[in-house]
Amino acid sequence: MKIYKVGDEKTAECAVCQSFQTVVFQLRDVPFNDGTGVVKNVVAGVCKTCDSVAVIPFQSVPAIKRQLESQRRAVESRVPAHMIDILNLASARLGAAPDFVPLLVKYYIHQLAVNPSAAVQLLPLLTSELATGLANKRLSLKGREIHNDISELKSLSNIANTTELLKGVVLAINNDILVNPDTHRIALLKSFVATVA
């Protein structure tokens, strides 16, 4: 493996110029392709023609992985077993396997976090009998935006406790998919299932 120093040059393909160009290795802040974050101050090959990052050397991969992992910290919570059953049933109703559950929950959290009128409907759900029970099952969610979405949803819903918030989300899923099926949302989620299955 070749280690590149700042100032080294080589020829590499530049996606912006759509041709092979001379790149010079510099310290750069490199954004993720999906726009969800930036890795700061890593060695990257910068096109001398257009000044865009053309290549990331292998030596910078550990710093990028570390940044990705820090953005994907898990949200861990314990909920009653029947809530996991609700999520598994909802996934099955959508034509998905139980491994779809984290995506379903993250989808709902995000949708509620950007919809204040829907977010305020979570608190009343926590007064139902289904909101109670011994918390004996683990619910784990990972993602780059999950912490931001949960923080926003806590603020909008006036539910400060993460576990209680997740219970409210599960009960919203139960209502929309199993109890009073929202045909529009179910069709949308089935399309989502089809793309990730």
N, CA and C atoms as a LAMMPS dump frame, in Angstrom:
ITEM: TIMESTEP
0
ITEM: NUMBER OF ATOMS
591
ITEM: BOX BOUNDS ff ff ff
-5.0000000000000000e+02 5.0000000000000000e+02
-5.0000000000000000e+02 5.0000000000000000e+02
-5.0000000000000000e+02 5.0000000000000000e+02
ITEM: ATOMS id mol type element x y z
1 1 1 N 0.854 -1.189 0
2 1 2 C 0 0 0
3 1 3 C 0.891 1.24 0
4 2 1 N 0.619 2.122 -0.929
5 2 2 C 1.38 3.368 -1.007
6 2 3 C 0.766 4.405 -0.073
7 3 1 N 1.613 5.054 0.705
8 3 2 C 1.179 6.144 1.584
9 3 3 C 1.498 7.462 0.872
10 4 1 N 0.48 8.273 0.693
11 4 2 C 0.668 9.561 0.028
12 4 3 C 0.884 10.649 1.058
13 5 1 N 1.829 11.543 0.743
14 5 2 C 2.091 12.694 1.593
15 5 3 C 1.418 13.914 0.972
16 6 1 N 1.112 14.902 1.811
17 6 2 C 0.578 16.16 1.303
18 6 3 C 1.59 16.736 0.317
19 7 1 N 1.111 17.072 -0.875
20 7 2 C 1.973 17.612 -1.927
21 7 3 C 2.32 16.595 -3.004
22 8 1 N 2.152 15.285 -2.708
23 8 2 C 2.39 14.264 -3.737
24 8 3 C 1.394 14.439 -4.87
25 9 1 N 1.811 14.033 -6.065
26 9 2 C 0.926 14.116 -7.231
27 9 3 C 0.842 12.772 -7.926
28 10 1 N -0.268 12.541 -8.619
29 10 2 C -0.429 11.358 -9.464
30 10 3 C -1.536 11.653 -10.461
31 11 1 N -1.729 10.762 -11.41
32 11 2 C -2.815 10.88 -12.371
33 11 3 C -3.967 10.001 -11.895
34 12 1 N -5.168 10.565 -11.921
35 12 2 C -6.353 9.821 -11.496
36 12 3 C -7.556 10.322 -12.281
37 13 1 N -8.588 9.502 -12.312
38 13 2 C -9.8 9.901 -13.006
39 13 3 C -10.571 10.894 -12.143
40 14 1 N -10.958 12.004 -12.74
41 14 2 C -11.754 13.027 -12.05
42 14 3 C -13.189 12.914 -12.554
43 15 1 N -14.12 12.677 -11.641
44 15 2 C -15.532 12.53 -12.018
45 15 3 C -16.115 13.84 -12.535
46 16 1 N -15.624 14.969 -12.045
47 16 2 C -16.138 16.263 -12.485
48 16 3 C -15.646 16.579 -13.898
49 17 1 N -14.353 16.416 -14.126
50 17 2 C -13.786 16.694 -15.453
51 17 3 C -14.099 15.577 -16.455
52 18 1 N -14.453 14.417 -15.949
53 18 2 C -14.736 13.23 -16.753
54 18 3 C -13.562 12.848 -17.646
55 19 1 N -12.383 12.936 -17.026
56 19 2 C -11.163 12.532 -17.734
57 19 3 C -10.063 12.323 -16.694
58 20 1 N -8.964 11.757 -17.146
59 20 2 C -7.818 11.604 -16.247
60 20 3 C -7.104 12.944 -16.125
61 21 1 N -6.824 13.293 -14.879
62 21 2 C -6.191 14.58 -14.587
63 21 3 C -5.084 14.364 -13.563
64 22 1 N -4.25 15.362 -13.404
65 22 2 C -3.25 15.34 -12.341
66 22 3 C -3.929 15.766 -11.05
67 23 1 N -3.723 14.949 -10.005
68 23 2 C -4.272 15.305 -8.699
69 23 3 C -3.112 15.528 -7.745
70 24 1 N -3.323 16.441 -6.811
71 24 2 C -2.332 16.711 -5.78
72 24 3 C -2.981 16.36 -4.444
73 25 1 N -2.247 15.673 -3.587
74 25 2 C -2.789 15.267 -2.291
75 25 3 C -2.698 16.429 -1.313
76 26 1 N -3.862 16.721 -0.705
77 26 2 C -3.991 17.832 0.225
78 26 3 C -4.856 17.389 1.397
79 27 1 N -4.808 18.168 2.478
80 27 2 C -5.756 17.964 3.574
81 27 3 C -7.037 18.673 3.193
82 28 1 N -8.138 17.928 3.205
83 28 2 C -9.42 18.484 2.79
84 28 3 C -10.543 17.987 3.699
85 29 1 N -11.607 18.783 3.787
86 29 2 C -12.861 18.318 4.376
87 29 3 C -13.633 17.66 3.239
88 30 1 N -13.95 16.373 3.412
89 30 2 C -14.579 15.608 2.339
90 30 3 C -16.017 15.263 2.725
91 31 1 N -17.004 15.757 1.956
92 31 2 C -18.4 15.423 2.265
93 31 3 C -18.739 14 1.819
94 32 1 N -19.666 13.364 2.552
95 32 2 C -20.176 12.074 2.114
96 32 3 C -21.002 12.284 0.858
97 33 1 N -21.063 11.268 0.004
98 33 2 C -21.803 11.361 -1.256
99 33 3 C -23.271 11.706 -1.053
100 34 1 N -23.855 11.216 0.054
101 34 2 C -25.285 11.449 0.278
102 34 3 C -25.567 12.777 0.987
103 35 1 N -24.515 13.559 1.248
104 35 2 C -24.699 14.872 1.841
105 35 3 C -25.031 14.879 3.321
106 36 1 N -24.857 13.734 4.015
107 36 2 C -25.26 13.664 5.417
108 36 3 C -24.142 13.997 6.394
109 37 1 N -22.979 14.29 5.91
110 37 2 C -21.897 14.609 6.826
111 37 3 C -20.617 14.919 6.088
112 38 1 N -19.585 15.239 6.866
113 38 2 C -18.286 15.613 6.325
114 38 3 C -17.199 14.975 7.183
115 39 1 N -16.177 14.435 6.52
116 39 2 C -14.99 13.979 7.231
117 39 3 C -13.987 15.109 7.133
118 40 1 N -13.563 15.601 8.272
119 40 2 C -12.713 16.791 8.287
120 40 3 C -11.23 16.422 8.239
121 41 1 N -10.51 17.207 7.437
122 41 2 C -9.052 17.219 7.473
123 41 3 C -8.411 15.864 7.185
124 42 1 N -8.8 15.231 6.057
125 42 2 C -8.171 13.968 5.656
126 42 3 C -7.39 14.183 4.37
127 43 1 N -6.418 13.31 4.137
128 43 2 C -5.633 13.379 2.907
129 43 3 C -6.518 12.92 1.748
130 44 1 N -6.615 13.775 0.723
131 44 2 C -7.427 13.463 -0.452
132 44 3 C -6.722 13.969 -1.693
133 45 1 N -6.931 13.261 -2.803
134 45 2 C -6.365 13.684 -4.083
135 45 3 C -7.282 14.693 -4.74
136 46 1 N -6.789 15.912 -4.916
137 46 2 C -7.595 17.022 -5.44
138 46 3 C -7.177 17.318 -6.877
139 47 1 N -8.162 17.373 -7.759
140 47 2 C -7.905 17.64 -9.174
141 47 3 C -7.297 19.037 -9.337
142 48 1 N -6.185 19.106 -10.074
143 48 2 C -5.524 20.4 -10.289
144 48 3 C -6.298 21.265 -11.283
145 49 1 N -7.198 20.64 -12.054
146 49 2 C -7.964 21.395 -13.043
147 49 3 C -9.206 22.039 -12.43
148 50 1 N -10.004 21.252 -11.677
149 50 2 C -11.287 21.778 -11.179
150 50 3 C -11.336 21.931 -9.659
151 51 1 N -10.289 21.517 -8.952
152 51 2 C -10.185 21.665 -7.501
153 51 3 C -11.21 20.829 -6.722
154 52 1 N -11.721 19.755 -7.34
155 52 2 C -12.632 18.863 -6.61
156 52 3 C -11.865 17.622 -6.156
157 53 1 N -12.391 16.952 -5.136
158 53 2 C -11.764 15.727 -4.653
159 53 3 C -12.001 14.635 -5.694
160 54 1 N -10.914 14.101 -6.225
161 54 2 C -11.001 13.084 -7.267
162 54 3 C -10.75 11.683 -6.721
163 55 1 N -9.943 11.577 -5.675
164 55 2 C -9.582 10.26 -5.16
165 55 3 C -9.302 10.345 -3.656
166 56 1 N -9.7 9.292 -2.968
167 56 2 C -9.412 9.163 -1.536
168 56 3 C -8.423 8.013 -1.401
169 57 1 N -7.23 8.257 -0.873
170 57 2 C -6.27 7.159 -0.726
171 57 3 C -6.69 6.213 0.407
172 58 1 N -6.247 4.974 0.297
173 58 2 C -6.608 3.948 1.267
174 58 3 C -6.24 4.364 2.692
175 59 1 N -5.198 5.138 2.855
176 59 2 C -4.748 5.552 4.19
177 59 3 C -5.793 6.422 4.905
178 60 1 N -6.72 7.046 4.159
179 60 2 C -7.742 7.902 4.762
180 60 3 C -9.002 7.128 5.146
181 61 1 N -9.105 5.867 4.74
182 61 2 C -10.307 5.071 5.002
183 61 3 C -10.606 4.929 6.497
184 62 1 N -9.606 4.667 7.372
185 62 2 C -9.939 4.551 8.798
186 62 3 C -10.581 5.812 9.385
187 63 1 N -10.13 6.981 8.965
188 63 2 C -10.726 8.231 9.468
189 63 3 C -12.162 8.379 8.976
190 64 1 N -12.411 7.969 7.746
191 64 2 C -13.763 8.043 7.182
192 64 3 C -14.677 7.063 7.915
193 65 1 N -14.182 5.837 8.146
194 65 2 C -14.978 4.841 8.865
195 65 3 C -15.31 5.316 10.273
196 66 1 N -14.343 5.922 10.945
197 66 2 C -14.567 6.421 12.3
198 66 3 C -15.674 7.485 12.297
199 67 1 N -15.65 8.376 11.319
200 67 2 C -16.67 9.414 11.217
201 67 3 C -18.044 8.796 10.94
202 68 1 N -18.093 7.813 10.053
203 68 2 C -19.356 7.141 9.754
204 68 3 C -19.919 6.452 10.99
205 69 1 N -19.062 5.761 11.724
206 69 2 C -19.522 5.053 12.922
207 69 3 C -20.021 6.018 13.991
208 70 1 N -19.352 7.168 14.112
209 70 2 C -19.805 8.135 15.117
210 70 3 C -21.179 8.688 14.754
211 71 1 N -21.486 8.725 13.462
212 71 2 C -22.792 9.213 13.025
213 71 3 C -23.851 8.121 13.114
214 72 1 N -23.422 6.872 13.274
215 72 2 C -24.362 5.765 13.306
216 72 3 C -24.497 5.177 14.709
217 73 1 N -24.282 5.983 15.737
218 73 2 C -24.467 5.496 17.103
219 73 3 C -25.879 4.973 17.269
220 74 1 N -25.969 3.874 17.99
221 74 2 C -27.268 3.239 18.169
222 74 3 C -28.096 3.959 19.231
223 75 1 N -29.392 3.959 19.02
224 75 2 C -30.354 4.346 20.038
225 75 3 C -30.882 3.026 20.586
226 76 1 N -30.648 2.796 21.857
227 76 2 C -31.06 1.541 22.49
228 76 3 C -32.168 1.83 23.486
229 77 1 N -33.174 0.965 23.49
230 77 2 C -34.261 1.108 24.436
231 77 3 C -34.852 -0.266 24.719
232 78 1 N -35.501 -0.387 25.876
233 78 2 C -36.204 -1.615 26.216
234 78 3 C -37.695 -1.304 26.236
235 79 1 N -38.444 -2.154 25.545
236 79 2 C -39.891 -1.973 25.438
237 79 3 C -40.58 -3.289 25.787
238 80 1 N -41.876 -3.253 26.089
239 80 2 C -42.591 -4.501 26.339
240 80 3 C -42.566 -5.417 25.113
241 81 1 N -42.559 -6.729 25.359
242 81 2 C -42.467 -7.715 24.277
243 81 3 C -43.578 -7.554 23.25
244 82 1 N -44.765 -7.174 23.707
245 82 2 C -45.874 -7.061 22.76
246 82 3 C -45.636 -5.94 21.737
247 83 1 N -44.785 -4.981 22.076
248 83 2 C -44.488 -3.909 21.115
249 83 3 C -43.611 -4.432 19.973
250 84 1 N -42.686 -5.314 20.281
251 84 2 C -41.891 -5.947 19.219
252 84 3 C -42.808 -6.799 18.351
253 85 1 N -43.771 -7.481 18.983
254 85 2 C -44.744 -8.275 18.219
255 85 3 C -45.547 -7.375 17.274
256 86 1 N -45.956 -6.208 17.752
257 86 2 C -46.687 -5.254 16.903
258 86 3 C -45.836 -4.877 15.696
259 87 1 N -44.556 -4.581 15.941
260 87 2 C -43.67 -4.186 14.841
261 87 3 C -43.467 -5.326 13.852
262 88 1 N -43.345 -6.545 14.358
263 88 2 C -43.191 -7.709 13.468
264 88 3 C -44.457 -7.927 12.641
265 89 1 N -45.622 -7.776 13.266
266 89 2 C -46.889 -7.911 12.539
267 89 3 C -47.037 -6.819 11.483
268 90 1 N -46.663 -5.6 11.832
269 90 2 C -46.747 -4.497 10.869
270 90 3 C -45.825 -4.757 9.679
271 91 1 N -44.627 -5.253 9.953
272 91 2 C -43.7 -5.582 8.863
273 91 3 C -44.286 -6.663 7.97
274 92 1 N -44.869 -7.689 8.596
275 92 2 C -45.489 -8.765 7.818
276 92 3 C -46.643 -8.223 6.97
277 93 1 N -47.432 -7.316 7.536
278 93 2 C -48.559 -6.717 6.806
279 93 3 C -48.073 -5.966 5.561
280 94 1 N -46.85 -5.454 5.643
281 94 2 C -46.257 -4.729 4.517
282 94 3 C -45.531 -5.648 3.545
283 95 1 N -45.5 -6.94 3.876
284 95 2 C -44.807 -7.903 3.015
285 95 3 C -43.319 -7.988 3.287
286 96 1 N -42.915 -7.583 4.476
287 96 2 C -41.492 -7.568 4.828
288 96 3 C -41.203 -8.576 5.93
289 97 1 N -39.942 -8.907 6.077
290 97 2 C -39.48 -9.788 7.147
291 97 3 C -39.242 -8.953 8.409
292 98 1 N -39.075 -9.619 9.567
293 98 2 C -38.829 -8.878 10.808
294 98 3 C -37.598 -7.969 10.763
295 99 1 N -36.632 -8.257 9.885
296 99 2 C -35.455 -7.38 9.831
297 99 3 C -35.777 -6.003 9.232
298 100 1 N -37.014 -5.82 8.753
299 100 2 C -37.455 -4.515 8.261
300 100 3 C -37.857 -3.58 9.403
301 101 1 N -38.072 -4.148 10.594
302 101 2 C -38.57 -3.372 11.741
303 101 3 C -37.765 -2.099 12.001
304 102 1 N -36.42 -2.15 12.101
305 102 2 C -35.693 -0.897 12.369
306 102 3 C -35.926 0.174 11.297
307 103 1 N -36.014 -0.233 10.039
308 103 2 C -36.273 0.741 8.977
309 103 3 C -37.662 1.349 9.111
310 104 1 N -38.634 0.515 9.457
311 104 2 C -39.996 1.001 9.645
312 104 3 C -40.052 2.032 10.774
313 105 1 N -39.415 1.713 11.886
314 105 2 C -39.426 2.629 13.034
315 105 3 C -38.694 3.926 12.685
316 106 1 N -37.54 3.821 12.028
317 106 2 C -36.798 5.031 11.646
318 106 3 C -37.601 5.878 10.661
319 107 1 N -38.298 5.232 9.74
320 107 2 C -39.154 5.964 8.794
321 107 3 C -40.211 6.764 9.565
322 108 1 N -40.882 6.102 10.498
323 108 2 C -41.923 6.783 11.269
324 108 3 C -41.339 7.928 12.099
325 109 1 N -40.218 7.679 12.738
326 109 2 C -39.599 8.738 13.548
327 109 3 C -39.303 9.953 12.674
328 110 1 N -38.728 9.707 11.507
329 110 2 C -38.39 10.825 10.622
330 110 3 C -39.65 11.546 10.148
331 111 1 N -40.662 10.786 9.714
332 111 2 C -41.893 11.409 9.229
333 111 3 C -42.58 12.233 10.324
334 112 1 N -42.577 11.719 11.532
335 112 2 C -43.183 12.459 12.641
336 112 3 C -42.353 13.69 13.017
337 113 1 N -41.033 13.585 12.888
338 113 2 C -40.151 14.704 13.251
339 113 3 C -40.298 15.893 12.308
340 114 1 N -40.806 15.646 11.106
341 114 2 C -40.993 16.748 10.155
342 114 3 C -42.462 17.139 10.018
343 115 1 N -43.306 16.582 10.891
344 115 2 C -44.734 16.861 10.815
345 115 3 C -45.266 17.178 12.214
346 116 1 N -45.19 18.436 12.63
347 116 2 C -45.597 18.803 13.995
348 116 3 C -47.014 18.389 14.364
349 117 1 N -47.959 18.474 13.432
350 117 2 C -49.34 18.122 13.774
351 117 3 C -49.484 16.629 14.05
352 118 1 N -48.696 15.797 13.391
353 118 2 C -48.724 14.351 13.661
354 118 3 C -47.956 14.031 14.94
355 119 1 N -46.876 14.762 15.189
356 119 2 C -46.035 14.499 16.367
357 119 3 C -46.813 14.688 17.667
358 120 1 N -47.685 15.678 17.725
359 120 2 C -48.426 15.93 18.964
360 120 3 C -49.447 14.836 19.262
361 121 1 N -49.725 13.983 18.299
362 121 2 C -50.673 12.891 18.501
363 121 3 C -50.04 11.685 19.197
364 122 1 N -48.718 11.722 19.419
365 122 2 C -48.051 10.601 20.092
366 122 3 C -48.388 10.544 21.58
367 123 1 N -48.403 11.69 22.228
368 123 2 C -48.616 11.717 23.685
369 123 3 C -49.928 11.045 24.104
370 124 1 N -51.048 11.322 23.442
371 124 2 C -52.287 10.634 23.834
372 124 3 C -52.219 9.109 23.667
373 125 1 N -51.414 8.627 22.719
374 125 2 C -51.289 7.181 22.522
375 125 3 C -50.693 6.495 23.749
376 126 1 N -49.892 7.239 24.519
377 126 2 C -49.243 6.659 25.696
378 126 3 C -50.207 6.431 26.856
379 127 1 N -51.452 6.883 26.714
380 127 2 C -52.448 6.628 27.762
381 127 3 C -53.185 5.31 27.538
382 128 1 N -52.934 4.652 26.41
383 128 2 C -53.635 3.394 26.132
384 128 3 C -53.048 2.247 26.952
385 129 1 N -53.818 1.198 27.079
386 129 2 C -53.389 0.017 27.824
387 129 3 C -52.171 -0.636 27.156
388 130 1 N -52.072 -0.531 25.837
389 130 2 C -50.936 -1.117 25.117
390 130 3 C -49.608 -0.428 25.442
391 131 1 N -49.674 0.755 26.011
392 131 2 C -48.442 1.481 26.347
393 131 3 C -47.791 0.946 27.614
394 132 1 N -48.475 0.074 28.322
395 132 2 C -47.951 -0.452 29.583
396 132 3 C -47.374 -1.846 29.383
397 133 1 N -46.639 -2.303 30.367
398 133 2 C -46.083 -3.657 30.338
399 133 3 C -44.624 -3.651 30.725
400 134 1 N -44.157 -4.81 31.121
401 134 2 C -42.773 -4.983 31.523
402 134 3 C -41.857 -4.81 30.317
403 135 1 N -40.884 -3.932 30.423
404 135 2 C -39.956 -3.664 29.318
405 135 3 C -38.882 -4.753 29.296
406 136 1 N -39.12 -5.782 28.511
407 136 2 C -38.21 -6.921 28.512
408 136 3 C -37.623 -7.259 27.144
409 137 1 N -37.849 -6.415 26.15
410 137 2 C -37.273 -6.633 24.822
411 137 3 C -36.498 -5.387 24.402
412 138 1 N -35.404 -5.609 23.684
413 138 2 C -34.549 -4.507 23.258
414 138 3 C -34.933 -4.048 21.858
415 139 1 N -34.981 -2.751 21.678
416 139 2 C -35.197 -2.138 20.372
417 139 3 C -33.977 -1.273 20.088
418 140 1 N -33.277 -1.594 19.01
419 140 2 C -32.046 -0.886 18.669
420 140 3 C -32.183 -0.265 17.287
421 141 1 N -31.852 1.015 17.189
422 141 2 C -31.931 1.744 15.925
423 141 3 C -30.599 2.412 15.652
424 142 1 N -30.109 2.245 14.428
425 142 2 C -28.862 2.895 14.038
426 142 3 C -29.098 3.731 12.796
427 143 1 N -28.377 4.822 12.703
428 143 2 C -28.476 5.67 11.528
429 143 3 C -27.805 6.997 11.765
430 144 1 N -27.483 7.664 10.688
431 144 2 C -26.796 8.945 10.808
432 144 3 C -27.703 10.037 11.342
433 145 1 N -28.98 9.956 11.043
434 145 2 C -29.903 11.035 11.422
435 145 3 C -30.804 10.685 12.591
436 146 1 N -30.721 9.458 13.102
437 146 2 C -31.68 9.017 14.115
438 146 3 C -31.641 9.888 15.373
439 147 1 N -30.463 10.272 15.823
440 147 2 C -30.375 11.102 17.033
441 147 3 C -31.017 12.475 16.814
442 148 1 N -30.763 13.066 15.642
443 148 2 C -31.361 14.37 15.335
444 148 3 C -32.876 14.266 15.237
445 149 1 N -33.363 13.21 14.557
446 149 2 C -34.805 13.04 14.409
447 149 3 C -35.476 12.819 15.76
448 150 1 N -34.854 12.015 16.626
449 150 2 C -35.437 11.769 17.948
450 150 3 C -35.464 13.053 18.776
451 151 1 N -34.399 13.825 18.723
452 151 2 C -34.372 15.094 19.459
453 151 3 C -35.48 16.03 18.986
454 152 1 N -35.639 16.117 17.684
455 152 2 C -36.686 16.976 17.124
456 152 3 C -38.067 16.469 17.52
457 153 1 N -38.255 15.153 17.45
458 153 2 C -39.551 14.58 17.784
459 153 3 C -39.872 14.727 19.266
460 154 1 N -38.867 14.629 20.119
461 154 2 C -39.097 14.868 21.553
462 154 3 C -39.626 16.279 21.773
463 155 1 N -39.023 17.227 21.101
464 155 2 C -39.432 18.615 21.244
465 155 3 C -40.861 18.834 20.738
466 156 1 N -41.184 18.266 19.589
467 156 2 C -42.504 18.462 18.995
468 156 3 C -43.617 17.754 19.756
469 157 1 N -43.293 16.581 20.314
470 157 2 C -44.329 15.753 20.941
471 157 3 C -44.474 16.005 22.441
472 158 1 N -43.517 16.738 23.017
473 158 2 C -43.474 16.958 24.474
474 158 3 C -43.302 15.653 25.239
475 159 1 N -42.561 14.718 24.659
476 159 2 C -42.215 13.46 25.325
477 159 3 C -40.7 13.472 25.497
478 160 1 N -40.221 13.659 26.72
479 160 2 C -38.794 13.831 26.963
480 160 3 C -38.033 12.511 27.032
481 161 1 N -38.712 11.428 27.401
482 161 2 C -38.055 10.14 27.603
483 161 3 C -38.019 9.36 26.282
484 162 1 N -36.83 8.889 25.892
485 162 2 C -36.68 8.189 24.615
486 162 3 C -37.529 6.922 24.564
487 163 1 N -37.551 6.148 25.65
488 163 2 C -38.338 4.911 25.659
489 163 3 C -39.818 5.212 25.473
490 164 1 N -40.319 6.214 26.167
491 164 2 C -41.73 6.579 26.016
492 164 3 C -42.016 7.066 24.599
493 165 1 N -41.078 7.808 24.033
494 165 2 C -41.236 8.28 22.661
495 165 3 C -41.334 7.097 21.705
496 166 1 N -40.44 6.115 21.872
497 166 2 C -40.459 4.946 20.996
498 166 3 C -41.75 4.147 21.162
499 167 1 N -42.251 4.067 22.386
500 167 2 C -43.541 3.404 22.598
501 167 3 C -44.636 4.123 21.807
502 168 1 N -44.625 5.442 21.855
503 168 2 C -45.616 6.209 21.1
504 168 3 C -45.509 5.956 19.608
505 169 1 N -44.284 5.851 19.104
506 169 2 C -44.071 5.582 17.677
507 169 3 C -44.61 4.195 17.325
508 170 1 N -44.325 3.2 18.17
509 170 2 C -44.826 1.847 17.925
510 170 3 C -46.356 1.853 17.895
511 171 1 N -46.974 2.587 18.812
512 171 2 C -48.434 2.637 18.854
513 171 3 C -49.004 3.385 17.649
514 172 1 N -48.272 4.362 17.122
515 172 2 C -48.696 5.041 15.89
516 172 3 C -48.628 4.069 14.711
517 173 1 N -47.574 3.263 14.661
518 173 2 C -47.446 2.241 13.613
519 173 3 C -48.597 1.242 13.734
520 174 1 N -48.875 0.811 14.952
521 174 2 C -49.978 -0.124 15.196
522 174 3 C -51.29 0.452 14.672
523 175 1 N -51.534 1.717 14.974
524 175 2 C -52.773 2.356 14.537
525 175 3 C -52.845 2.469 13.015
526 176 1 N -51.767 2.939 12.395
527 176 2 C -51.774 3.198 10.949
528 176 3 C -51.785 1.936 10.096
529 177 1 N -51.162 0.874 10.588
530 177 2 C -50.992 -0.314 9.75
531 177 3 C -51.912 -1.462 10.154
532 178 1 N -52.147 -1.625 11.449
533 178 2 C -52.898 -2.791 11.904
534 178 3 C -54.331 -2.485 12.345
535 179 1 N -54.552 -1.4 13.086
536 179 2 C -55.866 -1.136 13.672
537 179 3 C -56.781 -0.385 12.706
538 180 1 N -56.333 0.776 12.252
539 180 2 C -57.093 1.594 11.293
540 180 3 C -56.232 1.793 10.054
541 181 1 N -56.132 0.778 9.2
542 181 2 C -55.171 0.832 8.093
543 181 3 C -55.28 2.094 7.244
544 182 1 N -54.167 2.787 7.151
545 182 2 C -54.051 3.976 6.303
546 182 3 C -53.567 3.478 4.937
547 183 1 N -54.499 3.339 4
548 183 2 C -54.171 2.699 2.718
549 183 3 C -53.08 3.453 1.947
550 184 1 N -53.107 4.769 2.028
551 184 2 C -52.072 5.551 1.335
552 184 3 C -50.694 5.267 1.932
553 185 1 N -50.594 5.305 3.267
554 185 2 C -49.306 5.057 3.928
555 185 3 C -48.848 3.613 3.699
556 186 1 N -49.778 2.668 3.76
557 186 2 C -49.425 1.263 3.545
558 186 3 C -48.888 1.062 2.127
559 187 1 N -49.519 1.679 1.136
560 187 2 C -49.033 1.561 -0.246
561 187 3 C -47.635 2.15 -0.378
562 188 1 N -47.414 3.291 0.259
563 188 2 C -46.096 3.922 0.235
564 188 3 C -45.044 3.024 0.876
565 189 1 N -45.391 2.46 2.035
566 189 2 C -44.444 1.59 2.738
567 189 3 C -44.202 0.291 1.98
568 190 1 N -45.209 -0.222 1.299
569 190 2 C -45.008 -1.435 0.495
570 190 3 C -44.039 -1.145 -0.652
571 191 1 N -44.125 0.042 -1.221
572 191 2 C -43.163 0.433 -2.263
573 191 3 C -41.76 0.522 -1.68
574 192 1 N -41.688 1.068 -0.475
575 192 2 C -40.401 1.163 0.222
576 192 3 C -39.826 -0.223 0.478
577 193 1 N -40.689 -1.162 0.947
578 193 2 C -40.262 -2.537 1.175
579 193 3 C -39.715 -3.144 -0.105
580 194 1 N -40.42 -2.91 -1.22
581 194 2 C -39.998 -3.476 -2.503
582 194 3 C -38.62 -2.985 -2.923
583 195 1 N -38.267 -1.764 -2.545
584 195 2 C -36.965 -1.222 -2.954
585 195 3 C -35.823 -1.683 -2.064
586 196 1 N -36.12 -2.064 -0.815
587 196 2 C -35.04 -2.469 0.09
588 196 3 C -34.98 -3.967 0.307
589 197 1 N -35.963 -4.704 -0.181
590 197 2 C -35.979 -6.156 0.025
591 197 3 C -34.998 -6.852 -0.893
